[in-house]
């Protein structure tokens, strides 16, 4: 097996604290490499997500705009993910910091997923206040039938180790059908609760976004995200961008918040993170604003020509 060197960074997204936010490995490499090679790299780096982004930008007709291809891989099993908000934010922070672009006025990066096509084209913009804004497709939430809701409630109770009052359950719709949004009664306690994610394995969903109206007036809502089938133990994502892509529009509608209004949300995992959020109904996007911090950078040895199987 041969290896090649590729630029690498370990970044924590949605936090300026190196012990907060959600870590992501970012590698600038050929995005057309076979799935099994990139999956092996994800398992080796053992971070919540690996973002593989094209080493060079694609042609762009717009000044101060780059187009890059990007792919995402979960570390637990190397499975490729359609989208990853914190991986995108981490990747954008790396590209914006590259010395060769410091004097070009680069403001926007358009990310295209070469596997899933234009429906998963997303954008990152460098804001004047030091934050980075990422735009994710906003799904139309789907309904869950009553029998399925009863089963999900049972799994959630097992995960919490007690009976939990649930106000609503939705799916991520046709765009994110493997996502499940679980809305808790506002008298429940989400932050600090011990939740056993393994109890959610048989819900029929991969991503479980548990959310509640915030008891803190600074934030509109709290959330936590669990994906025991995709994430390494304990199966919880520290700060999930795409989770806010479905929970943000839900809370806008439930609380009568005008679309286009910026709100604040907090992911109350152990590491924790803060997200500023705008639901752009007209464009069909949720715009997430956050910061990122580089933990380490250098080069990584990437497998090349790795036999499959």
N, C-alpha and C positions, 0 to 999 in steps of 0.2 A: 504493500500500500504506500502510495506517495502522499506527501503533504505539501501544501503551499502556505506561505505566510499571508495574513490578511490583517488590515487595521481593525482594532478591537477596542471597545469601551464597555465598562460596567457602569450603568447609570441608574440612579433611583429617581423615579418619576413622581410628580405631584407632591414634592417636598424639597425643602432646602436643607433638611436634616439628614445626614448620611444613615442614621438608624431609623428613619421614617420613610414614607412613600413606598413605592413598589419597584424592586430591582428588575432590570432588563439587561441582557447581553446584546450588544449591537455589533455586528460584523459587516464591514464593507467588502462584498464578495460577489461573485457571479451568481445572480439569482436563478439562472437556468440550470444550475447543477442538479443532479438527481435528488429526489426526495429522500432516499435512504442515506445519502451523504450528509445532507443538512440536518436530518433527524438525529443522526449519530452525533453531530456536533452539539445539538441542543441537549442531548442526554449527557454529554461529557461536561459541558459548561454548567449544567445543573442549576439554572436560574429559572424563575417563574416563566419567562418567555425569552426566546431568541429571535431577534429581528435581523434578517439578512437583507441588506439594502445594496442596490447596484453601486459599484465602485465609482462610476462616472454618471453624470446626468444625461438624460435623453434630450434630443433637440426640443427647444422651446421657442415659440414666436413672441413670448411676452418678456419684456425686460424685468430683471429682478425676480424672475420666477424660474425655478428648477423643476424638472420632472424626474422622478426616480422610481424604479421598481422596488417593491418590498414584499417579503414573505415572512410569516411568523410561525414559530414552532414551539410547542409546549415541551417542557423538559421531561415530564413523567414518562411519556411514551413516544415522544418525538412526533406526535400528530401535528399536521399542519392546521393552522387556524385561519379562518377567513379574515379576521380583523382583530386588532389588539390596540386599544387606545393608549395604554401606558407604554407599550412598545413603540408606538408611533411618536409619542411625545419625547421619549428617550432618544429615538433616532433623529428627530428634528433638532434636538439640542446638540447632538454630536455634529451634524452637518453644518448648522449655523455657526459652530465654533471653529470650523476648519480655517486655517490661516489663509488658504488660497481664495476664500470667499469673503474675507474680512473687508476688503476694499471695493467689492463689487456691488454693494447695496442689496445683497440678497435678502428678500423679505418673505418669500413664499416658496414652499415646496409642495408639489403635487405628487402624492404617492399612488402608484398604480400597482394593483396586485396582478401579476401576469397569469396566475392560475384561475382566479375567480372573475376577472374581467372588469369592465367599467362600473358595474354595480357596486364595486368595492373600491372605487377611486375616492381618495380622501385627501385632505389638504392641511398643511401646518403653516402658520403665519407667525412671524416674530413681531411682538407688540412693543410699543415704546417703553412700557413700564417694566420690561424684562421678562414678562410672562410669554409663554408660547401658547397660541390658540390652535387647537386641532379640530377639524370638522369631520364628524362621523355621520354616516347615513342614519336618519331617524326612522325606525320601523313603526308601522301601524300595529299597535298591540292587538293580540288575538285573545279570544275568549277560551275558557276552559270549562268543559261540561261538569255537572255536579258530581258525578261518580268519580271523575278524575280529581276534582277538588278534595273530595273526602279522602282519597288515597294520599294525596300530597300532604294534607293536614296531619295525617297519621305519621308520615315520615318526618315532618317538621317537629312534631311533638317528641318523637324519639331523638331527634338531633339536639333539641333543647333540654331533654331530660325532664320535661314537664309539659302540661297542657298550655298551649299558646293560643291566644285569641288572634285570629287572622281576619282582616277586613276584606281582602280581595286577592285573587290570584289571576295573573294574565300570562300570555305567552309573548315571545318576541315577534309574533306574526310570521309572514312569509319570508321576511328578510333574515330574521334570526329565530328560526323555529325551535332551536335547541336551548333557547333562553326561557327561563321561568321567573316572573316577577311575583314576589310574595310580600304583600303589604300587611304589616302588623298593626294592631290597635295601638293608638298612641299612649295607652297606659302600660304597654309592655316595655320591657327593658331590653334593648339590643346591644348597646355599648357595654362591654364587660361581661356579657353572658358567655358561658362556656358552651360551645356548639360543636357537636360531633358530626363533622361533614359526611362521614362514611354512611350515616343513616339516610342520606339523600341519594345514594347511588341508584336506587330502583324507582325513582320518581318518573323516569322516562325522559328526563331533561339532563343536559350536561352542565349548564350554567344556572345557578340559583341565586338570584338577586333578592336579598331580604332587605326591606326598607321600612322606614317609620318616619312620621312627622317629627321634626327636631324639637326637643324640649328647650334648646338653646336658641334664643331669638336671632342670633347671628347667622344661623343656618336655616334653610327651609326644610331639609330632610337629612336623615342619617341613612347609611346603608352598609351592608357587608355582602361579600360575594363568595359563594362556595361552589367548587367544581372538583369533587373528589375523583372523578374519572380522568381529569386532565391535569390536575396540579399535584405536585409532590406533597407529602404529609406536612401539615394537617389538612390539606385540601382547601385552604382559604386563600383568596387573592387579597393582597394587602390594600391595594387601591386599583380598582378596575374602571378604565375609561369607558369601555363599551357598556358596562352596567349602568353608568350614568346616561348613556344614550337612550335607554328605555325608561329609567326611573325619572329622569328630568322631565320629559314630556308628560308622564303620568301625573307628577305633582303640579306641573303648570295647570293641567286641566282640572284636577281635583280642587285646587286652592284658588282657581280663577285668576291665575297670574297671567298677565298679558304676554303673548308671544313676543320675543325680542327683548324682554326684560332680563337683565343679568341677575342670577341668584347664586347663593353660595350653598354648597353641599359638603358634607363631611363623611368620609368613610371611616368607620369606627372600629377597624381591625386593631390588632395589637400594635402594628407599626403606624397605622393611621395616615391620612392624607387629606388635603383640602382641594376642592374643585370649584372654580367659578364657571357658571354654565348659562348658555343662552340657547333657547329653542328657536331656530329659524324655520318657521312653518313654511314660508313661501318657497324656500330653497330645498326643504326636506332634509335639513341637517340639524344636528345638535353640535353647538360649538363649546368645547371644553377648554378652559384656560387654566394653566398650571405652570409650575416651575420644575426644574430637574437639576440634579447634582451628580457630577461625575465622581464615582468611587475609585475607578482605576482605568488606565488606558495603556495601549501599547500594541503588540501584535499577538495573534493567536495562530497556532498551526491547524490548518483546516484539512481534513481528509480529502484526497483527490484520487479518483479511480478506485474507490472502495468497492469491493465485490458485494453484490446484493445477497442478502440471506445469511 
